[in-house]
Amino acid sequence: MKNKLKIERAIKNITQEELAKKIKVSRQTINAMEANKYVPSTVLALKISRYFGKKVEDIFLLEETD
Amino acid sequence: MKTKFLFPHRFKIIGWILFVPAFILGLYSIVSNKNMATINCKVFAIFSDSEKGSFALTDANIFTEIIAVLLICGGLLIAFSKVKDEDEYIARIRLESLVWATYVNYALLLFAFIFIYGLPFLDVMDINMFTILIFFIIRFHYFLLKSRKVLKHEEQA
């Protein structure tokens, strides 16, 4: 599972900390997702996508290995 | 995934307060094999091999009992109180730490069964009652500290 979280964050120009506060998760979670160490739950993916105003599939991408 | 059955965050400190003195005393008493203190009082024994038999009041030194209760209650509060920002990622880390701690605990226990005999094995059993909690606490907090350090390095990300 790849994600464009870092790109979206850069576009909106916010830090991991700020994003974490907005989505109400820990900063470790945002960091782990960007480092591809953690696949978020459906709810979290939807929350993130809604925050960025994009569709889930535009931010989270399925890989061949999934 | 929200982890159920966790204590509120403020209970964690209480856990440490109960756990640390009991741990120091308990460790010392096992290592030195001495009877550290004698606190005699009447206890209600559901099972006992004293002359009074089961389901009776009997006299006993409850020093080790106090240590054990403090270790267990304190340990549970430390291990299973919510982290300040408990979320799904932390929940996964909790689960993985618990699995890890179980593996390590039983690996050591297996080793002890195979290589330790006689009275020393009693010490093993004494310690083994608490080591799974201790291993979990160490592993979980090691992970939390490590991820906090990673965050500090990426402050400008």
Backbone of each chain as ProteinMPNN parsed JSONL, in Angstrom:
{"seq_chain_A": "MKNKLKIERAIKNITQEELAKKIKVSRQTINAMEANKYVPSTVLALKISRYFGKKVEDIFLLEETD", "coords_chain_A": {"N_chain_A": [[0.843, -1.196, 0.0], [0.75, 2.006, -1.054], [1.095, 5.501, -0.298], [0.038, 8.915, -0.781], [0.446, 10.709, 1.148], [2.457, 12.41, 2.158], [2.88, 14.134, 0.049], [0.383, 15.366, -0.264], [0.27, 16.646, 2.156], [2.333, 18.453, 1.891], [1.333, 20.011, -0.152], [-0.795, 21.212, 1.127], [0.641, 22.441, 2.992], [1.158, 21.8, 5.783], [2.375, 20.617, 8.984], [3.339, 17.325, 10.231], [2.492, 17.163, 12.813], [0.401, 19.052, 12.97], [-1.438, 17.972, 11.182], [-1.947, 15.576, 12.48], [-3.234, 16.511, 14.75], [-5.544, 17.596, 13.611], [-6.813, 15.349, 12.548], [-7.105, 13.908, 14.741], [-5.343, 11.868, 15.678], [-2.341, 10.221, 16.867], [0.928, 11.697, 16.474], [2.8, 9.852, 15.803], [1.339, 8.04, 14.331], [0.759, 9.351, 11.889], [3.365, 9.698, 10.987], [4.202, 7.02, 10.779], [2.484, 6.119, 8.772], [3.316, 7.644, 6.582], [5.855, 6.686, 6.289], [5.304, 4.304, 5.257], [4.904, 2.257, 7.056], [2.63, 1.607, 8.252], [-0.697, 0.64, 7.67], [-3.598, 2.423, 7.4], [-6.781, 2.236, 9.13], [-10.054, 1.791, 7.639], [-11.754, 3.848, 8.453], [-9.954, 5.818, 9.309], [-8.573, 6.327, 6.911], [-10.636, 7.357, 5.382], [-11.223, 9.658, 6.856], [-8.856, 11.112, 6.554], [-8.795, 11.486, 3.772], [-11.099, 13.008, 3.455], [-10.341, 15.29, 4.801], [-8.34, 16.283, 3.131], [-9.851, 16.784, 0.977], [-10.04, 14.991, -1.106], [-10.515, 11.902, -3.022], [-10.47, 8.641, -1.478], [-9.065, 6.744, -2.997], [-7.353, 8.365, -4.363], [-5.415, 9.078, -2.649], [-4.535, 6.845, -1.245], [-2.925, 4.036, -2.43], [-3.274, 0.901, -3.931], [-0.955, -1.768, -3.995], [0.826, -4.188, -6.12], [1.678, -6.204, -4.481], [-0.13, -6.333, -2.43]], "CA_chain_A": [[0.0, 0.0, 0.0], [1.502, 3.268, -1.102], [0.209, 6.634, -0.087], [0.544, 10.224, -1.196], [0.205, 11.563, 2.306], [3.476, 13.463, 2.287], [2.65, 15.106, -1.034], [-0.808, 16.138, 0.088], [0.619, 17.491, 3.297], [3.166, 19.538, 1.368], [0.448, 20.909, -0.913], [-1.564, 22.014, 2.085], [1.64, 23.121, 3.812], [1.029, 21.602, 7.228], [3.3, 19.64, 9.537], [2.728, 16.077, 10.696], [1.846, 17.467, 14.099], [-0.873, 19.732, 12.727], [-2.346, 17.004, 10.567], [-2.339, 14.622, 13.519], [-4.238, 17.16, 15.611], [-6.799, 17.761, 12.887], [-7.45, 14.049, 12.35], [-7.239, 13.34, 16.081], [-4.53, 10.69, 15.951], [-1.027, 10.597, 17.368], [1.857, 12.045, 15.419], [3.451, 8.603, 15.387], [0.514, 7.391, 13.32], [0.997, 10.026, 10.617], [4.734, 9.377, 10.611], [4.268, 5.62, 10.377], [1.806, 5.976, 7.495], [4.153, 8.225, 5.527], [7.0, 5.799, 6.123], [4.76, 3.031, 4.782], [5.015, 1.228, 8.088], [1.313, 1.337, 8.819], [-1.851, 0.832, 6.802], [-4.662, 2.924, 8.274], [-8.106, 1.616, 9.032], [-10.932, 2.442, 6.664], [-12.238, 5.102, 9.03], [-8.871, 6.799, 9.289], [-8.322, 6.674, 5.506], [-11.73, 8.232, 4.959], [-11.054, 10.945, 7.539], [-7.735, 11.809, 5.915], [-9.213, 11.89, 2.433], [-12.064, 14.104, 3.583], [-9.598, 16.492, 5.198], [-7.646, 16.833, 1.975], [-10.815, 17.053, -0.082], [-9.826, 14.09, -2.241], [-11.066, 10.558, -2.82], [-9.539, 7.731, -0.805], [-8.196, 6.104, -3.978], [-6.365, 9.323, -4.858], [-4.342, 9.221, -1.664], [-4.025, 5.519, -0.88], [-2.844, 3.248, -3.656], [-3.021, -0.528, -3.766], [0.195, -2.262, -4.745], [0.704, -5.553, -6.605], [1.96, -7.139, -3.396], [-1.194, -6.333, -1.422]], "C_chain_A": [[0.876, 1.242, 0.0], [0.545, 4.389, -0.738], [0.892, 7.938, -0.454], [0.401, 11.225, -0.058], [1.178, 12.726, 2.39], [3.246, 14.566, 1.249], [1.471, 16.003, -0.679], [-0.531, 17.101, 1.226], [1.429, 18.689, 2.833], [2.308, 20.541, 0.6], [-0.308, 21.817, 0.036], [-0.653, 22.749, 3.051], [1.375, 23.02, 5.315], [2.019, 20.538, 7.698], [2.544, 18.372, 9.928], [1.92, 16.331, 11.96], [0.466, 18.076, 13.877], [-1.888, 18.781, 12.129], [-2.86, 16.032, 11.618], [-3.424, 15.227, 14.408], [-5.575, 17.254, 14.909], [-7.553, 16.439, 12.781], [-7.689, 13.348, 13.687], [-6.566, 11.971, 16.211], [-3.195, 11.16, 16.484], [-0.111, 10.925, 16.202], [2.596, 10.809, 14.916], [2.67, 7.927, 14.262], [0.756, 8.003, 11.955], [2.372, 9.647, 10.093], [4.839, 7.953, 10.079], [3.594, 5.404, 9.027], [2.682, 6.498, 6.358], [5.371, 7.358, 5.266], [6.571, 4.434, 5.625], [4.901, 1.91, 5.795], [3.635, 0.84, 8.626], [0.222, 1.608, 7.8], [-3.02, 1.258, 7.674], [-5.945, 2.126, 8.126], [-8.932, 2.388, 8.022], [-11.374, 3.801, 7.163], [-11.168, 6.177, 8.943], [-8.576, 7.255, 7.861], [-9.398, 7.631, 4.994], [-11.594, 9.623, 5.578], [-9.98, 11.769, 6.858], [-8.15, 12.342, 4.552], [-10.172, 13.061, 2.5], [-11.358, 15.394, 3.941], [-8.914, 17.134, 4.002], [-8.579, 17.134, 0.815], [-10.616, 16.174, -1.304], [-10.518, 12.766, -1.97], [-10.0, 9.67, -2.166], [-8.548, 7.143, -1.797], [-7.142, 7.055, -4.542], [-5.198, 9.463, -3.901], [-3.706, 7.881, -1.311], [-4.09, 4.576, -2.057], [-2.493, 1.804, -3.353], [-1.822, -0.93, -4.602], [-0.037, -3.679, -5.201], [0.832, -6.557, -5.461], [0.854, -7.216, -2.346], [-2.193, -7.469, -1.64]], "O_chain_A": [[1.638, 1.489, 0.934], [-0.672, 4.242, -0.855], [2.116, 8.061, -0.444], [0.255, 12.427, -0.279], [0.794, 13.866, 2.653], [3.395, 15.755, 1.531], [1.547, 17.228, -0.779], [-1.036, 18.223, 1.252], [1.24, 19.805, 3.319], [2.518, 21.752, 0.682], [-0.45, 23.017, -0.2], [-1.109, 23.58, 3.836], [1.368, 24.026, 6.025], [2.446, 19.679, 6.927], [1.314, 18.333, 9.958], [0.828, 15.795, 12.149], [-0.512, 17.675, 14.507], [-3.056, 18.78, 12.516], [-4.045, 15.701, 11.65], [-4.395, 14.563, 14.771], [-6.621, 17.026, 15.517], [-8.777, 16.404, 12.906], [-8.382, 12.332, 13.757], [-7.135, 11.038, 16.777], [-2.937, 12.362, 16.549], [-0.344, 10.485, 15.076], [2.97, 10.733, 13.746], [3.251, 7.323, 13.36], [0.94, 7.286, 10.972], [2.535, 9.317, 8.918], [5.483, 7.708, 9.059], [4.066, 4.603, 8.221], [2.778, 5.874, 5.302], [5.866, 7.303, 4.14], [7.378, 3.506, 5.574], [5.007, 0.741, 5.423], [3.497, -0.137, 9.362], [0.203, 2.653, 7.149], [-3.4, 0.533, 8.593], [-6.161, 1.436, 7.13], [-8.568, 3.487, 7.603], [-11.377, 4.782, 6.42], [-11.444, 7.31, 8.549], [-8.353, 8.443, 7.626], [-9.11, 8.585, 4.272], [-11.819, 10.635, 4.913], [-10.154, 12.963, 6.612], [-7.892, 13.498, 4.218], [-10.079, 13.997, 1.706], [-11.72, 16.465, 3.454], [-8.898, 18.357, 3.861], [-8.156, 17.672, -0.209], [-10.979, 16.56, -2.415], [-11.032, 12.518, -0.88], [-8.8, 9.918, -2.286], [-7.355, 7.042, -1.511], [-6.154, 6.613, -5.129], [-4.118, 9.91, -4.288], [-2.495, 7.791, -1.104], [-5.159, 4.335, -2.62], [-1.547, 1.517, -2.619], [-1.672, -0.509, -5.749], [-0.977, -4.33, -4.745], [0.194, -7.61, -5.462], [0.898, -8.074, -1.464], [-3.149, -7.606, -0.876]]}, "seq_chain_B": "MKTKFLFPHRFKIIGWILFVPAFILGLYSIVSNKNMATINCKVFAIFSDSEKGSFALTDANIFTEIIAVLLICGGLLIAFSKVKDEDEYIARIRLESLVWATYVNYALLLFAFIFIYGLPFLDVMDINMFTILIFFIIRFHYFLLKSRKVLKHEEQA", "coords_chain_B": {"N_chain_B": [[-9.41, 0.434, 15.159], [-10.237, 0.228, 18.404], [-8.691, -0.309, 21.425], [-10.075, -2.326, 23.855], [-10.9, -2.398, 27.359], [-8.92, -0.844, 28.612], [-7.2, 1.11, 31.073], [-7.859, 4.49, 32.24], [-5.66, 7.231, 31.358], [-4.491, 8.556, 33.57], [-4.109, 6.593, 35.47], [-1.736, 5.413, 35.09], [0.516, 6.511, 36.344], [-0.056, 5.908, 38.975], [0.257, 3.202, 38.848], [3.059, 2.973, 38.44], [3.945, 3.98, 40.891], [3.046, 2.016, 42.642], [4.357, -0.19, 41.646], [7.243, 0.098, 41.405], [8.642, 0.298, 44.049], [7.871, -2.186, 45.078], [8.954, -3.895, 43.21], [11.718, -3.495, 43.492], [12.117, -4.321, 46.165], [11.173, -6.957, 45.982], [12.849, -8.11, 44.04], [15.293, -7.922, 45.324], [14.832, -9.553, 47.525], [14.562, -12.055, 46.359], [17.022, -12.424, 45.109], [18.814, -12.234, 47.244], [17.888, -14.196, 48.816], [16.896, -13.903, 51.321], [14.756, -13.596, 54.173], [13.024, -10.798, 54.093], [11.356, -9.124, 55.64], [9.16, -9.367, 58.42], [5.83, -9.564, 58.547], [3.424, -10.263, 60.427], [0.155, -11.547, 60.517], [-3.38, -12.318, 60.919], [-4.715, -14.398, 58.504], [-7.171, -15.226, 55.991], [-7.371, -18.349, 54.825], [-8.087, -19.989, 51.915], [-7.084, -22.25, 50.755], [-4.77, -24.265, 52.399], [-1.839, -25.637, 53.969], [-1.542, -25.666, 56.597], [-1.966, -26.545, 60.102], [-4.522, -25.865, 60.685], [-5.974, -26.282, 58.45], [-8.113, -26.013, 55.461], [-10.141, -23.177, 54.479], [-10.004, -21.518, 56.802], [-9.053, -19.312, 59.474], [-5.73, -18.271, 59.785], [-2.341, -17.843, 61.009], [0.106, -15.876, 59.373], [3.064, -14.82, 57.575], [2.836, -12.007, 55.778], [4.448, -10.662, 54.013], [5.544, -11.322, 51.416], [3.165, -11.634, 50.091], [2.103, -9.061, 50.039], [4.02, -7.766, 48.446], [3.632, -9.185, 46.023], [0.96, -8.566, 45.373], [1.171, -5.792, 44.992], [2.978, -5.721, 42.857], [1.52, -7.031, 40.835], [-0.905, -5.523, 40.601], [0.158, -2.918, 40.236], [1.766, -3.399, 37.969], [-0.171, -4.163, 36.044], [-1.609, -1.778, 35.843], [0.363, -0.056, 34.825], [0.952, -1.319, 32.399], [-1.502, -1.447, 31.031], [-2.776, 1.013, 31.009], [-4.133, 3.763, 29.226], [-2.2, 5.322, 26.695], [-1.224, 8.759, 26.302], [-2.126, 9.783, 23.811], [-3.894, 7.71, 22.595], [-4.361, 5.651, 19.9], [-5.272, 3.962, 16.779], [-2.891, 3.019, 15.713], [-1.151, 2.885, 17.892], [-2.562, 0.948, 19.206], [-2.066, -1.274, 17.629], [0.663, -1.535, 18.022], [0.647, -2.132, 20.727], [-0.558, -4.689, 20.679], [1.369, -6.139, 19.207], [3.552, -5.922, 20.905], [2.622, -7.346, 23.085], [2.395, -9.926, 22.042], [5.076, -10.406, 21.452], [6.185, -10.26, 24.054], [4.964, -12.469, 25.214], [6.052, -14.574, 23.706], [8.821, -14.301, 24.366], [8.727, -14.64, 27.132], [7.796, -17.326, 27.361], [9.788, -18.637, 25.975], [12.002, -18.294, 27.645], [10.97, -19.629, 29.844], [10.711, -22.241, 28.883], [13.402, -22.795, 28.462], [14.234, -22.715, 31.128], [12.797, -24.849, 32.238], [14.026, -26.966, 30.965], [16.709, -26.793, 31.665], [17.054, -26.114, 34.363], [16.951, -27.368, 37.602], [15.55, -28.787, 40.629], [15.549, -26.984, 43.762], [16.249, -24.302, 42.892], [14.54, -23.977, 40.766], [12.2, -23.154, 41.827], [12.636, -20.483, 42.337], [12.636, -19.624, 39.721], [9.94, -20.047, 38.99], [8.769, -18.262, 40.75], [9.65, -15.785, 39.714], [8.655, -15.948, 37.147], [5.955, -15.525, 37.31], [5.601, -12.845, 37.007], [7.061, -11.931, 34.886], [5.986, -11.769, 32.265], [4.358, -9.511, 32.185], [6.316, -7.625, 32.793], [8.101, -7.854, 30.628], [6.385, -7.052, 28.564], [5.868, -4.382, 29.312], [8.437, -3.279, 29.119], [9.022, -3.697, 26.356], [6.896, -2.353, 24.996], [7.151, 0.308, 25.898], [9.753, 0.835, 25.111], [9.354, 0.838, 22.392], [7.615, 3.053, 22.121], [9.314, 5.128, 22.99], [11.319, 5.007, 21.074], [9.921, 5.702, 18.744], [9.237, 8.253, 19.356], [11.703, 9.493, 19.333], [12.349, 9.291, 16.631], [10.45, 11.024, 15.617], [11.384, 13.446, 16.676], [13.667, 13.836, 15.152], [12.596, 14.313, 12.733], [11.442, 16.769, 12.815], [11.111, 18.97, 11.163], [9.713, 18.033, 9.05]], "CA_chain_B": [[-9.551, -0.561, 16.223], [-9.992, 0.807, 19.718], [-8.444, -1.371, 22.39], [-10.996, -2.294, 24.99], [-10.413, -2.787, 28.69], [-7.746, -0.108, 29.068], [-7.459, 2.084, 32.126], [-7.588, 5.872, 31.85], [-4.237, 7.563, 31.354], [-3.962, 8.97, 34.868], [-3.81, 5.451, 36.335], [-0.398, 4.904, 34.8], [1.428, 6.967, 37.394], [-0.356, 5.106, 40.174], [0.883, 1.912, 38.587], [4.489, 3.075, 38.715], [4.143, 4.169, 42.334], [2.869, 0.729, 43.308], [5.217, -1.228, 41.091], [8.691, 0.243, 41.558], [9.18, -0.167, 45.329], [7.636, -3.623, 45.228], [9.893, -4.587, 42.341], [13.042, -3.439, 44.108], [12.115, -5.19, 47.333], [10.989, -8.348, 45.57], [14.059, -8.566, 43.372], [16.328, -8.064, 46.343], [14.566, -10.692, 48.398], [14.829, -13.299, 45.629], [18.451, -12.528, 44.863], [19.554, -12.452, 48.483], [17.29, -15.364, 49.462], [16.665, -13.657, 52.75], [13.421, -13.151, 54.555], [13.295, -9.385, 54.259], [10.626, -8.527, 56.76], [8.097, -10.241, 58.889], [4.588, -8.867, 58.882], [2.502, -11.343, 60.777], [-1.222, -11.212, 60.846], [-4.293, -13.42, 60.647], [-5.221, -14.392, 57.131], [-8.176, -16.229, 55.69], [-6.799, -19.226, 53.813], [-9.023, -20.894, 51.258], [-6.328, -23.493, 50.758], [-3.593, -24.131, 53.233], [-1.397, -26.913, 54.526], [-1.288, -25.512, 58.032], [-2.731, -27.507, 60.905], [-5.93, -25.483, 60.757], [-6.641, -26.772, 57.25], [-8.653, -25.052, 54.515], [-11.267, -22.354, 54.909], [-9.846, -21.177, 58.212], [-8.147, -18.217, 59.781], [-4.462, -18.788, 60.258], [-1.303, -16.811, 61.076], [1.082, -15.981, 58.284], [3.872, -13.659, 57.232], [2.249, -11.615, 54.493], [5.357, -9.769, 53.289], [5.592, -11.647, 49.99], [1.84, -11.414, 49.536], [1.974, -7.626, 49.747], [4.856, -7.487, 47.267], [3.005, -9.761, 44.83], [-0.24, -7.786, 45.029], [1.617, -4.504, 44.45], [3.57, -5.955, 41.538], [0.488, -7.375, 39.864], [-1.798, -4.373, 40.368], [0.954, -1.855, 39.629], [2.153, -3.818, 36.625], [-1.344, -4.096, 35.161], [-1.936, -0.373, 35.597], [1.366, 0.509, 33.913], [0.878, -1.948, 31.076], [-2.771, -1.311, 30.332], [-3.378, 2.345, 31.031], [-4.029, 4.373, 27.911], [-1.188, 6.311, 26.416], [-1.939, 10.033, 26.212], [-2.85, 9.855, 22.536], [-4.134, 6.325, 22.224], [-5.113, 5.53, 18.653], [-5.235, 2.62, 16.205], [-1.508, 2.605, 15.512], [-0.677, 2.482, 19.207], [-3.238, -0.312, 19.524], [-1.352, -2.344, 16.958], [1.937, -1.689, 18.72], [0.311, -2.845, 21.949], [-0.77, -6.1, 20.366], [2.637, -6.758, 18.827], [4.385, -6.016, 22.105], [2.089, -8.413, 23.923], [2.796, -11.19, 21.41], [6.514, -10.518, 21.667], [6.436, -10.545, 25.462], [4.543, -13.848, 25.462], [7.076, -15.439, 23.127], [10.056, -14.226, 25.151], [8.453, -15.232, 28.432], [7.747, -18.775, 27.269], [11.099, -19.138, 25.558], [12.809, -18.391, 28.86], [10.397, -20.668, 30.704], [11.123, -23.515, 28.296], [14.816, -22.957, 28.789], [14.342, -23.009, 32.553], [12.302, -26.209, 32.476], [14.942, -27.971, 30.454], [18.056, -26.719, 32.213], [17.127, -25.789, 35.786], [16.284, -28.397, 38.395], [15.636, -28.683, 42.076], [15.01, -25.805, 44.424], [16.355, -23.07, 42.1], [13.417, -23.819, 39.853], [11.178, -22.41, 42.554], [12.9, -19.072, 42.056], [12.175, -19.372, 38.348], [8.481, -19.925, 39.011], [8.48, -17.004, 41.436], [9.849, -14.655, 38.809], [7.865, -16.127, 35.942], [4.601, -15.003, 37.518], [5.524, -11.42, 36.71], [7.904, -11.5, 33.772], [5.307, -11.43, 31.018], [3.991, -8.098, 32.313], [7.521, -6.807, 32.752], [8.59, -7.839, 29.244], [5.482, -6.225, 27.777], [6.087, -2.976, 29.674], [9.713, -2.869, 28.526], [8.927, -3.676, 24.895], [5.944, -1.328, 24.575], [7.701, 1.636, 26.152], [10.911, 0.975, 24.229], [8.861, 1.23, 21.093], [7.101, 4.428, 22.207], [10.446, 6.045, 23.078], [12.015, 5.003, 19.793], [9.163, 6.441, 17.739], [9.303, 9.672, 19.705], [13.011, 9.982, 18.883], [12.245, 9.446, 15.182], [9.676, 12.238, 15.38], [12.22, 14.608, 16.97], [14.591, 14.062, 14.058], [11.877, 14.767, 11.559], [10.627, 17.894, 13.276], [10.811, 19.93, 10.11], [9.087, 17.344, 7.899]], "C_chain_B": [[-9.219, 0.087, 17.559], [-9.813, -0.337, 20.705], [-9.408, -1.231, 23.553], [-10.243, -2.587, 26.282], [-9.137, -2.074, 29.091], [-8.138, 0.872, 30.157], [-7.225, 3.5, 31.606], [-6.128, 6.231, 32.08], [-3.686, 7.883, 32.747], [-3.633, 7.809, 35.791], [-2.383, 4.96, 36.166], [0.595, 5.27, 35.907], [1.219, 6.171, 38.671], [0.312, 3.749, 40.041], [2.361, 1.938, 38.924], [4.757, 3.197, 40.208], [4.006, 2.854, 43.081], [3.975, -0.238, 42.921], [6.668, -1.096, 41.525], [9.218, -0.19, 42.932], [9.033, -1.669, 45.518], [8.635, -4.413, 44.405], [11.275, -4.638, 42.973], [13.13, -4.391, 45.293], [12.06, -6.663, 46.928], [12.243, -8.914, 44.937], [15.153, -8.84, 44.396], [16.083, -9.311, 47.188], [14.775, -12.019, 47.683], [16.327, -13.499, 45.482], [19.208, -12.861, 46.153], [19.017, -13.648, 49.261], [17.039, -15.18, 50.945], [15.198, -13.368, 52.985], [13.526, -11.688, 54.943], [12.612, -8.778, 55.467], [9.557, -9.498, 57.187], [6.894, -9.408, 59.285], [3.569, -9.945, 59.176], [1.105, -10.829, 61.031], [-2.102, -12.414, 60.537], [-4.776, -13.3, 59.2], [-6.286, -15.457, 56.964], [-7.664, -17.083, 54.547], [-7.871, -20.119, 53.217], [-8.37, -22.259, 51.122], [-5.097, -23.284, 51.608], [-3.153, -25.503, 53.704], [-1.05, -26.765, 56.002], [-2.217, -26.445, 58.8], [-4.211, -27.154, 60.94], [-6.708, -25.933, 59.524], [-7.207, -25.662, 56.385], [-9.853, -24.332, 55.09], [-11.184, -22.013, 56.384], [-8.938, -19.977, 58.35], [-6.856, -18.795, 60.306], [-3.457, -17.647, 60.294], [-0.34, -16.988, 59.921], [1.873, -14.687, 58.155], [3.45, -13.189, 55.838], [3.144, -10.688, 53.686], [5.349, -10.053, 51.792], [4.23, -11.422, 49.338], [1.648, -9.95, 49.148], [2.768, -7.259, 48.5], [4.155, -7.973, 46.001], [1.796, -8.935, 44.398], [0.155, -6.449, 44.403], [2.199, -4.665, 43.051], [2.484, -6.19, 40.493], [-0.386, -6.164, 39.562], [-1.035, -3.232, 39.707], [1.321, -2.176, 38.197], [1.005, -3.718, 35.642], [-1.693, -2.647, 34.834], [-0.923, 0.265, 34.647], [1.134, -0.012, 32.506], [-0.379, -1.531, 30.331], [-3.503, -0.01, 30.61], [-3.173, 2.968, 29.656], [-2.82, 5.296, 27.86], [-1.944, 7.632, 26.206], [-2.734, 10.168, 24.921], [-3.027, 8.46, 21.971], [-4.929, 6.291, 20.925], [-4.854, 4.163, 18.034], [-3.807, 2.116, 16.006], [-0.907, 2.119, 16.821], [-1.301, 1.143, 19.595], [-2.516, -1.477, 18.872], [-0.014, -2.609, 17.644], [1.744, -2.426, 20.035], [0.188, -4.326, 21.709], [0.554, -6.785, 20.058], [3.559, -6.918, 20.027], [3.935, -7.162, 22.993], [2.477, -9.783, 23.366], [4.28, -11.452, 21.662], [6.832, -10.941, 23.096], [6.06, -11.991, 25.796], [5.579, -14.828, 24.924], [8.33, -15.486, 24.007], [9.873, -14.91, 26.496], [8.478, -16.756, 28.37], [9.052, -19.39, 26.776], [11.994, -19.315, 26.782], [12.299, -19.493, 29.772], [10.768, -22.059, 30.204], [12.566, -23.835, 28.657], [14.977, -23.385, 30.239], [13.884, -24.429, 32.866], [13.351, -27.242, 32.091], [16.273, -27.969, 31.197], [18.153, -26.431, 33.712], [16.322, -26.803, 36.584], [16.397, -28.127, 39.875], [15.069, -27.369, 42.577], [15.164, -24.502, 43.634], [15.179, -22.859, 41.165], [12.267, -23.068, 40.512], [11.354, -20.918, 42.35], [12.405, -18.698, 40.662], [10.667, -19.151, 38.341], [8.05, -18.631, 39.679], [8.55, -15.829, 40.479], [8.901, -14.739, 37.627], [6.439, -15.603, 36.076], [4.486, -13.569, 37.027], [6.219, -11.016, 35.422], [7.127, -11.157, 32.513], [4.863, -9.961, 31.026], [5.222, -7.211, 32.144], [8.05, -6.717, 31.33], [7.713, -6.959, 28.371], [5.731, -4.743, 28.041], [7.37, -2.469, 29.02], [9.568, -2.692, 27.028], [8.067, -2.53, 24.39], [6.539, 0.062, 24.753], [8.961, 1.889, 25.355], [10.448, 1.443, 22.87], [8.361, 2.675, 21.086], [8.248, 5.441, 22.216], [11.15, 6.167, 21.746], [11.241, 5.852, 18.778], [9.135, 7.922, 18.065], [10.62, 10.289, 19.242], [12.985, 10.216, 17.378], [11.518, 10.742, 14.869], [10.523, 13.475, 15.614], [13.156, 14.907, 15.815], [13.898, 14.606, 12.828], [11.016, 15.978, 11.854], [10.215, 18.819, 12.137], [10.077, 19.307, 8.935], [7.733, 17.952, 7.551]], "O_chain_B": [[-8.072, 0.45, 17.818], [-10.664, -1.219, 20.813], [-9.538, -0.165, 24.153], [-9.076, -2.98, 26.262], [-8.336, -2.633, 29.841], [-9.251, 1.398, 30.172], [-6.482, 3.694, 30.645], [-5.446, 5.611, 32.895], [-2.553, 7.526, 33.067], [-2.949, 8.001, 36.796], [-1.876, 4.192, 36.985], [1.399, 4.446, 36.341], [2.171, 5.806, 39.36], [0.863, 3.217, 41.004], [2.866, 1.047, 39.606], [5.69, 2.585, 40.728], [4.742, 2.592, 44.032], [4.47, -1.004, 43.748], [7.269, -2.075, 41.969], [10.161, -0.979, 42.987], [9.925, -2.341, 46.038], [9.11, -5.466, 44.831], [11.925, -5.684, 42.991], [14.079, -5.164, 45.419], [12.794, -7.498, 47.455], [12.66, -10.032, 45.238], [15.844, -9.857, 44.336], [17.02, -10.035, 47.524], [15.129, -13.011, 48.32], [16.843, -14.595, 45.701], [20.131, -13.675, 46.146], [19.616, -14.068, 50.251], [16.977, -16.137, 51.717], [14.488, -12.939, 52.075], [14.059, -11.364, 56.004], [13.214, -8.015, 56.221], [9.108, -10.341, 56.41], [6.943, -8.641, 60.246], [2.928, -10.474, 58.267], [0.908, -9.802, 61.68], [-1.641, -13.404, 59.969], [-5.189, -12.231, 58.75], [-6.312, -16.454, 57.686], [-7.534, -16.602, 53.421], [-8.492, -20.913, 53.924], [-9.005, -23.291, 51.341], [-4.455, -22.236, 51.537], [-3.964, -26.421, 53.829], [-0.365, -27.606, 56.584], [-3.127, -27.051, 58.233], [-5.057, -28.013, 61.19], [-7.938, -25.966, 59.535], [-6.835, -24.5, 56.543], [-10.493, -24.79, 56.037], [-12.147, -22.188, 57.131], [-8.153, -19.665, 57.454], [-6.858, -19.686, 61.155], [-3.682, -16.601, 59.686], [-0.011, -18.11, 59.538], [1.425, -13.615, 58.562], [3.676, -13.881, 54.845], [2.673, -10.001, 52.779], [5.169, -9.14, 50.986], [4.153, -11.06, 48.164], [1.111, -9.636, 48.086], [2.283, -6.549, 47.619], [4.092, -7.244, 45.011], [1.624, -8.641, 43.216], [-0.439, -6.018, 43.415], [1.946, -3.847, 42.168], [2.524, -5.619, 39.403], [-0.587, -5.817, 38.398], [-1.51, -2.643, 38.736], [1.202, -1.328, 37.312], [1.186, -3.239, 34.522], [-2.03, -2.323, 33.695], [-1.3, 1.035, 33.764], [1.122, 0.753, 31.541], [-0.33, -1.286, 29.126], [-4.723, 0.061, 30.461], [-2.158, 2.726, 29.003], [-2.468, 5.954, 28.839], [-3.151, 7.629, 25.962], [-3.882, 10.614, 24.936], [-2.386, 8.084, 20.991], [-6.032, 6.832, 20.849], [-4.279, 3.291, 18.685], [-3.549, 0.918, 16.12], [-0.243, 1.084, 16.867], [-0.657, 0.308, 20.23], [-2.366, -2.54, 19.474], [0.389, -3.758, 17.824], [2.575, -3.248, 20.419], [0.759, -5.133, 22.443], [0.838, -7.867, 20.57], [4.261, -7.922, 20.153], [4.757, -7.865, 23.581], [2.842, -10.687, 24.118], [4.684, -12.555, 22.032], [7.63, -11.849, 23.33], [6.753, -12.657, 26.566], [5.942, -15.793, 25.597], [8.831, -16.558, 24.345], [10.738, -15.659, 26.949], [9.098, -17.408, 29.211], [9.381, -20.526, 27.118], [12.655, -20.341, 26.942], [13.083, -20.206, 30.399], [11.097, -22.946, 30.992], [12.911, -24.938, 29.082], [15.749, -24.293, 30.551], [14.509, -25.128, 33.664], [13.546, -28.246, 32.776], [16.901, -29.017, 31.347], [19.246, -26.5, 34.274], [15.158, -27.066, 36.281], [17.232, -27.34, 40.319], [14.238, -26.732, 41.93], [14.271, -23.658, 43.703], [14.848, -21.728, 40.808], [11.462, -22.427, 39.837], [10.383, -20.175, 42.209], [11.842, -17.625, 40.445], [10.176, -18.184, 37.757], [7.099, -17.98, 39.246], [7.65, -14.991, 40.428], [8.398, -13.719, 37.157], [5.793, -15.278, 35.08], [3.396, -13.121, 36.67], [6.012, -9.914, 34.913], [7.581, -10.31, 31.745], [4.972, -9.261, 30.02], [5.185, -6.193, 31.453], [8.41, -5.634, 30.869], [8.216, -6.207, 27.536], [5.797, -3.944, 27.108], [7.399, -1.382, 28.444], [9.947, -1.655, 26.483], [8.457, -1.815, 23.467], [6.44, 0.901, 23.858], [9.227, 3.024, 24.96], [11.053, 2.326, 22.263], [8.648, 3.431, 20.158], [8.182, 6.473, 21.549], [11.534, 7.258, 21.325], [11.84, 6.633, 18.038], [9.022, 8.757, 17.168], [10.664, 11.443, 18.815], [13.524, 11.21, 16.891], [11.913, 11.478, 13.965], [10.422, 14.447, 14.867], [13.423, 16.07, 15.513], [14.51, 15.267, 11.989], [9.983, 16.188, 11.219], [9.119, 19.379, 12.14], [9.842, 19.975, 7.928], [7.074, 17.498, 6.615]]}, "name": "protein", "num_of_chains": 2, "seq": "MKNKLKIERAIKNITQEELAKKIKVSRQTINAMEANKYVPSTVLALKISRYFGKKVEDIFLLEETDMKTKFLFPHRFKIIGWILFVPAFILGLYSIVSNKNMATINCKVFAIFSDSEKGSFALTDANIFTEIIAVLLICGGLLIAFSKVKDEDEYIARIRLESLVWATYVNYALLLFAFIFIYGLPFLDVMDINMFTILIFFIIRFHYFLLKSRKVLKHEEQA"}
